[in-house]
Amino acid sequence: MPILSPEASNKKRKQFWLIACNFLLALLAFGSGLDSAWAAEPNKNFHYSKQGCLFRQRSAMVGHMELLVNRQGLRLDLTDKALSIVVRKPDWQVTMLNHKTKSYFQSTLVGWQPAASMNAVLVRPDDPSGLTVQNCSPDKLDEIPVLVYQMKGVNNRGKKDKFSRIQIKSGTIWVLDDSNLPAQVGEKLNHFIGAPPLHGLTVRFVILNNKGQRKEEVRLIATESKVVNDSILKVPQGYTKAGKQADIFKDNCTSDVLDGLFHE
C-alpha cells in the first residue's frame, strides 16, 4: 500500500469529511421532508368519521350550506336562512333550529316530515328529486369515501301540466359513504334540499337537462377536517320550543298564511 504525503493525506481527509457532511445534510433534508409530509397528512387524508368533516356547499334549492358530520351525528346549517338541522345519536332525533327567532322543534327521525319544509320543490319546472338510480360505484372526493350515483330522468314533454317534473335528462350525485348513519337520515335530508332520496348525504349533485345544459344543484365549495365540540349538536341555551314544525320557518315578518306550505 503506497504511503501518502502529508498534503495528499490532508486532501483525502477533506474529501471524506465533505462527503460525510453532504450525506448527513441529505439525511436531515429527507427527515424534514417526512415530517412535513406527515404533518400535512391529517389535513389531506383525514378520516371524517373519527374527528369530523365540514362540507361547505351551495344548493340551488336552499342556498349556502355547511354540513358537519362526525361519529355522534350531524348538523346542517342553512346559512342564508339562519336555520339548522341537527341529527344525533343514540336515537337520531331531529332538532330544527331557527336562529332568528331563537326557537327549536324536535321530532323523531321516523316522524320528521322534511317535505313539509320545502314544498316549493313541487313547482320547480326542472325538479331533480324524481331522478332514479341507473348505477352506482365507490370513489373518493377530496380523499373522502363517497358513492357516485349515475341517475336518469323522465321525459314529460307530452304532458300539459306545467308543474310536472320535466326537463331533467340525467344526473350525477356524490353521497357520503358512511355506514354510521341510518339510511333514513340521508333519505330525509336529501328530500329536504330537493335531491333524490338516496341513503347517503349529498356532497355534490350535477344535472343535465334535455337541452344539454349542465347545472350544479349542489356545488361542493370546500371540505375541511374539524374537531367537533359536543355542544354544537345540542339546543343552544335561551332557545324556546316551537309548538309545530311550521313555526320554525317563520320570523317576525311572517304570517300564518305560510302554514299551508308545510303540508304534504
C-alpha positions as CSV (number, residue, x, y, z in Angstrom):
1,M,0.0,0.0,0.0
2,P,1.6,3.3,-1.1
3,I,2.4,5.9,1.6
4,L,0.7,9.2,1.0
5,S,2.4,12.5,1.5
6,P,1.0,14.8,4.3
7,E,-0.5,17.1,1.6
8,A,-2.3,14.1,-0.1
9,S,-3.4,12.7,3.2
10,N,-5.0,16.1,4.2
11,K,-6.7,16.3,0.9
12,K,-8.2,12.8,1.3
13,R,-9.4,13.7,4.8
14,K,-11.1,16.9,3.5
15,Q,-12.8,14.9,0.7
16,F,-14.0,12.3,3.3
17,W,-15.5,14.9,5.6
18,L,-17.1,16.8,2.7
19,I,-18.8,13.6,1.5
20,A,-19.9,12.8,5.1
21,C,-21.3,16.2,5.7
22,N,-23.2,16.2,2.4
23,F,-24.6,12.7,3.4
24,L,-25.8,14.0,6.8
25,L,-27.4,17.1,5.2
26,A,-29.2,14.9,2.8
27,L,-30.5,12.7,5.6
28,L,-31.7,15.8,7.6
29,A,-33.5,17.2,4.5
30,F,-35.1,13.8,3.9
31,G,-36.2,13.6,7.5
32,S,-37.6,17.1,7.4
33,G,-39.5,16.2,4.2
34,L,-41.0,13.2,6.0
35,D,-42.0,15.4,9.0
36,S,-43.7,17.9,6.7
37,A,-45.5,15.2,4.7
38,W,-46.6,13.6,8.0
39,A,-47.9,16.9,9.3
40,A,-49.9,17.6,6.1
41,E,-51.3,14.1,6.0
42,P,-54.1,14.6,8.5
43,N,-55.4,17.6,6.6
44,K,-55.3,15.8,3.3
45,N,-56.4,12.3,4.2
46,F,-58.3,12.8,7.5
47,H,-61.0,10.2,8.4
48,Y,-64.1,12.2,8.9
49,S,-65.8,9.5,11.0
50,K,-63.1,9.8,13.7
51,Q,-62.9,13.5,14.2
52,G,-65.4,15.4,12.0
53,C,-65.7,16.7,8.5
54,L,-67.1,20.0,7.4
55,F,-68.5,20.4,3.8
56,R,-69.1,23.9,2.6
57,Q,-71.7,23.8,-0.2
58,R,-74.1,25.9,-2.3
59,S,-77.5,24.4,-3.0
60,A,-79.7,25.7,-5.9
61,M,-82.7,24.9,-3.6
62,V,-81.7,26.4,-0.2
63,G,-78.6,28.4,-0.8
64,H,-75.3,28.2,1.1
65,M,-75.0,25.2,3.4
66,E,-72.5,23.9,5.9
67,L,-72.7,20.1,6.6
68,L,-70.8,18.9,9.6
69,V,-70.6,15.1,10.2
70,N,-68.9,13.1,12.9
71,R,-69.4,9.9,14.8
72,Q,-72.0,11.5,17.1
73,G,-74.3,12.8,14.4
74,L,-74.5,15.7,12.0
75,R,-75.5,19.3,11.7
76,L,-76.7,21.0,8.5
77,D,-76.6,24.8,8.7
78,L,-78.6,26.7,6.0
79,T,-76.6,29.9,6.4
80,D,-78.7,32.0,4.1
81,K,-81.9,31.2,6.0
82,A,-80.5,31.2,9.6
83,L,-81.8,27.6,10.0
84,S,-80.1,24.4,11.3
85,I,-81.0,20.8,11.3
86,V,-79.3,18.5,13.9
87,V,-79.5,14.7,14.0
88,R,-77.6,12.9,16.7
89,K,-77.1,9.6,18.4
90,P,-78.3,7.5,20.1
91,D,-81.9,7.7,18.9
92,W,-81.1,10.0,15.9
93,Q,-83.7,12.6,17.0
94,V,-84.1,15.5,14.6
95,T,-83.8,19.1,16.0
96,M,-84.6,22.1,13.8
97,L,-83.3,25.5,14.9
98,N,-84.3,29.0,13.9
99,H,-81.5,31.3,14.8
100,K,-83.6,34.5,14.1
101,T,-86.4,33.6,16.5
102,K,-84.2,31.5,18.8
103,S,-86.7,28.7,18.6
104,Y,-86.4,24.9,18.0
105,F,-88.6,22.0,17.1
106,Q,-87.8,18.3,17.8
107,S,-89.1,15.1,16.2
108,T,-88.3,11.5,15.9
109,L,-86.5,10.6,12.7
110,V,-89.4,8.5,11.6
111,G,-91.9,11.2,12.4
112,W,-90.0,14.1,10.8
113,Q,-91.5,15.4,7.5
114,P,-88.8,17.2,5.6
115,A,-91.1,17.7,2.5
116,A,-93.2,19.9,4.7
117,S,-90.4,22.4,4.9
118,M,-89.7,22.9,1.2
119,N,-92.9,22.2,-0.8
120,A,-91.6,24.8,-3.3
121,V,-89.7,21.9,-4.9
122,L,-93.0,20.7,-6.3
123,V,-93.4,23.7,-8.6
124,R,-89.9,23.8,-10.0
125,P,-90.0,23.1,-13.7
126,D,-86.7,21.3,-13.6
127,D,-87.2,19.5,-10.2
128,P,-84.4,16.9,-9.9
129,S,-85.8,15.0,-6.9
130,G,-87.5,12.5,-9.2
131,L,-84.3,11.1,-10.8
132,T,-83.9,7.4,-10.5
133,V,-80.7,5.3,-10.0
134,Q,-79.0,3.9,-13.1
135,N,-75.8,2.6,-11.5
136,C,-73.6,3.3,-8.5
137,S,-69.8,3.0,-7.8
138,P,-67.4,3.8,-4.9
139,D,-65.0,6.6,-5.3
140,K,-63.2,9.4,-3.4
141,L,-63.9,13.1,-3.4
142,D,-61.2,15.2,-1.7
143,E,-59.9,12.0,-0.3
144,I,-63.2,11.3,1.4
145,P,-65.0,8.0,0.6
146,V,-68.2,8.6,-1.5
147,L,-70.6,6.7,-3.6
148,V,-71.2,8.1,-7.1
149,Y,-74.7,7.6,-8.4
150,Q,-75.5,7.9,-12.1
151,M,-79.1,9.0,-12.3
152,K,-81.7,9.0,-15.2
153,G,-84.6,11.3,-15.6
154,V,-88.1,11.2,-17.1
155,N,-89.1,12.9,-20.3
156,N,-92.5,14.5,-19.7
157,R,-92.7,16.7,-22.8
158,G,-96.1,15.3,-23.8
159,K,-97.7,16.5,-20.6
160,K,-99.6,19.7,-20.5
161,D,-99.2,20.2,-16.7
162,K,-96.7,23.0,-16.2
163,F,-95.9,21.7,-12.7
164,S,-94.8,18.2,-14.0
165,R,-91.3,17.1,-13.3
166,I,-89.7,17.7,-16.6
167,Q,-86.5,18.6,-18.5
168,I,-84.0,16.6,-16.4
169,K,-82.2,14.1,-18.7
170,S,-79.6,12.7,-16.2
171,G,-77.6,13.5,-13.1
172,T,-74.6,12.5,-11.1
173,I,-74.7,12.6,-7.3
174,W,-71.8,12.1,-4.9
175,V,-73.0,11.0,-1.5
176,L,-71.1,10.4,1.7
177,D,-70.3,6.7,2.2
178,D,-70.8,6.4,6.0
179,S,-72.3,3.3,7.5
180,N,-72.5,5.1,10.8
181,L,-75.6,6.9,9.6
182,P,-79.0,5.2,9.3
183,A,-80.2,5.1,5.7
184,Q,-83.3,7.2,6.6
185,V,-81.1,10.2,7.7
186,G,-79.7,10.5,4.2
187,E,-83.1,10.0,2.6
188,K,-84.8,12.7,4.5
189,L,-82.1,15.3,4.4
190,N,-81.8,14.8,0.6
191,H,-85.5,15.2,0.3
192,F,-85.2,18.5,2.3
193,I,-82.8,20.0,-0.2
194,G,-84.7,18.8,-3.2
195,A,-82.4,15.9,-4.1
196,P,-83.4,12.2,-4.8
197,P,-83.9,10.3,-1.5
198,L,-80.7,8.3,-1.6
199,H,-79.3,6.7,1.6
200,G,-76.2,8.8,1.8
201,L,-75.8,12.5,2.5
202,T,-75.4,14.5,-0.8
203,V,-72.0,16.1,-1.1
204,R,-72.2,17.2,-4.7
205,F,-75.0,17.0,-7.3
206,V,-74.8,17.8,-11.0
207,I,-77.7,17.5,-13.5
208,L,-78.1,17.7,-17.3
209,N,-81.3,18.9,-18.8
210,N,-82.9,17.9,-22.1
211,K,-81.3,20.9,-23.8
212,G,-77.8,19.7,-22.9
213,Q,-77.3,22.3,-20.2
214,R,-75.3,21.3,-17.2
215,K,-76.2,22.7,-13.8
216,E,-74.9,22.1,-10.3
217,E,-77.7,21.5,-7.9
218,V,-75.3,21.1,-5.1
219,R,-71.8,22.6,-5.5
220,L,-69.0,21.5,-3.2
221,I,-67.1,24.6,-2.3
222,A,-64.6,23.1,0.2
223,T,-64.0,20.4,2.7
224,E,-62.0,20.5,5.9
225,S,-61.2,18.4,9.0
226,K,-62.9,19.7,12.1
227,V,-62.9,18.6,15.7
228,V,-66.5,18.9,16.9
229,N,-67.5,20.2,20.3
230,D,-70.4,18.2,21.6
231,S,-72.4,21.4,22.3
232,I,-72.8,22.1,18.6
233,L,-75.2,19.1,18.4
234,K,-77.3,20.4,21.2
235,V,-80.0,23.1,21.5
236,P,-78.4,26.4,22.5
237,Q,-79.3,28.0,25.8
238,G,-82.1,30.5,25.6
239,Y,-84.0,28.8,22.7
240,T,-87.7,28.2,23.2
241,K,-89.5,25.1,21.9
242,A,-91.9,25.7,19.0
243,G,-95.4,24.1,19.0
244,K,-95.1,22.7,15.5
245,Q,-92.6,22.4,12.7
246,A,-94.2,25.1,10.6
247,D,-93.3,27.7,13.3
248,I,-89.6,27.1,12.7
249,F,-89.9,28.6,9.2
250,K,-91.4,31.8,10.5
251,D,-89.7,35.0,11.6
252,N,-91.1,38.3,12.9
253,C,-92.2,39.3,9.4
254,T,-94.0,36.0,8.6
255,S,-97.8,35.4,9.0
256,D,-99.8,32.3,9.4
257,V,-100.5,32.2,5.7
258,L,-97.3,30.2,5.3
259,D,-98.8,27.3,7.3
260,G,-100.3,26.0,4.0
261,L,-96.8,25.5,2.5
262,F,-95.8,23.0,5.2
263,H,-98.2,20.1,4.5
264,E,-97.9,17.2,2.1
